[in-house]
Amino acid sequence: MSVTIETFASEISEALKAFDKYIVCLDKTPEDCEVSLNSLMEKAIKAYANRGPNLRHGIALDKQVTIVLSQTDADRPLCGIYFNLHTPYHRKQPARKEELEEEL
């Protein structure tokens, strides 16, 4: 069985419904999210198809979304689409005193 974006159309559709209903995102419109999901799915499929002999997953991510394809006993891998918790308002933690001393 050939794995394509269309193989996971239902998962992408469900993720877009969740994005539109539940996700507050300042960086992506629902249309941009769909483009991003399709792009990430292509990357995850490539990672899955080219994984090493002892590896079971293909993963692709950006700041807002992670897609994981996992090998199963069936022809079709499992697909997980996760929305990452992220805020553009997160402040960087101040450097610890020891780290500052090491730089000097």
Secondary structure per residue as TSV (DSSP state, phi and psi in degrees):
chain	resnum	aa	ss	phi	psi
A	1	M	-	360.0	131.5
A	2	S	-	-85.4	130.9
A	3	V	-	-95.7	121.8
A	4	T	-	-132.3	174.7
A	5	I	G	-58.2	-39.2
A	6	E	G	-62.2	-26.9
A	7	T	G	-57.8	-31.8
A	8	F	G	-112.3	27.4
A	9	A	H	-59.3	-39.6
A	10	S	H	-67.7	-38.1
A	11	E	H	-66.3	-41.3
A	12	I	H	-64.9	-42.3
A	13	S	H	-60.3	-45.1
A	14	E	H	-64.9	-39.2
A	15	A	H	-65.0	-39.4
A	16	L	H	-66.5	-36.0
A	17	K	H	-64.3	-43.1
A	18	A	H	-65.0	-41.6
A	19	F	H	-60.0	-47.0
A	20	D	H	-66.9	-32.4
A	21	K	H	-92.7	-38.4
A	22	Y	H	-115.9	-25.8
A	23	I	-	-90.3	126.4
A	24	V	-	-98.3	117.3
A	25	C	-	-138.0	126.9
A	26	L	S	-88.1	-13.8
A	27	D	S	-97.1	-20.8
A	28	K	-	-135.4	137.0
A	29	T	-	-82.9	167.0
A	30	P	H	-56.2	-36.4
A	31	E	H	-66.8	-41.9
A	32	D	H	-65.3	-34.3
A	33	C	H	-64.0	-42.0
A	34	E	H	-62.6	-43.6
A	35	V	H	-61.6	-43.4
A	36	S	H	-64.0	-43.6
A	37	L	H	-61.3	-42.3
A	38	N	H	-64.8	-41.9
A	39	S	H	-64.3	-46.0
A	40	L	H	-64.7	-35.9
A	41	M	H	-64.2	-41.5
A	42	E	H	-58.3	-44.9
A	43	K	H	-65.2	-41.3
A	44	A	H	-65.4	-39.3
A	45	I	H	-63.5	-44.0
A	46	K	H	-62.0	-44.0
A	47	A	H	-63.3	-39.5
A	48	Y	H	-66.7	-44.9
A	49	A	H	-67.3	-29.9
A	50	N	T	-105.9	16.1
A	51	R	-	-67.7	157.8
A	52	G	-	-67.4	166.7
A	53	P	T	-62.5	-27.9
A	54	N	T	-103.3	8.3
A	55	L	-	-100.3	148.7
A	56	R	-	-117.6	-0.9
A	57	H	E	-130.5	154.6
A	58	G	E	-124.0	127.9
A	59	I	E	-128.6	140.4
A	60	A	E	-142.1	143.2
A	61	L	E	-154.2	159.0
A	62	D	-	-133.5	-166.6
A	63	K	S	-65.5	-27.8
A	64	Q	S	-104.7	-25.2
A	65	V	E	-134.3	142.0
A	66	T	E	-125.3	131.4
A	67	I	E	-116.4	130.5
A	68	V	E	-125.0	125.0
A	69	L	E	-106.2	126.9
A	70	S	E	-120.1	133.0
A	71	Q	-	-63.0	139.6
A	72	T	-	-130.9	-179.1
A	73	D	S	-75.6	-16.2
A	74	A	S	-87.5	172.7
A	75	D	S	-68.7	-34.1
A	76	R	S	-91.5	123.3
A	77	P	-	-71.7	157.3
A	78	L	E	-73.5	148.0
A	79	C	E	-125.0	126.9
A	80	G	E	-119.7	128.6
A	81	I	E	-117.6	119.7
A	82	Y	E	-120.3	135.3
A	83	F	E	-93.1	120.9
A	84	N	-	-77.6	143.6
A	85	L	-	-79.4	122.7
A	86	H	-	-153.6	142.5
A	87	T	-	-133.3	134.3
A	88	P	T	-74.2	-8.6
A	89	Y	T	-93.0	1.3
A	90	H	-	-64.7	126.8
A	91	R	-	-88.7	143.3
A	92	K	-	-68.1	140.5
A	93	Q	-	-70.0	138.2
A	94	P	-	-63.6	145.3
A	95	A	-	-61.8	144.2
A	96	R	-	-72.7	155.2
A	97	K	H	-57.6	-41.3
A	98	E	H	-63.8	-38.2
A	99	E	H	-67.2	-38.7
A	100	L	H	-65.0	-40.7
A	101	E	H	-66.0	-37.3
A	102	E	H	-65.0	-33.7
A	103	E	H	-70.8	-25.5
A	104	L	-	-80.4	360.0
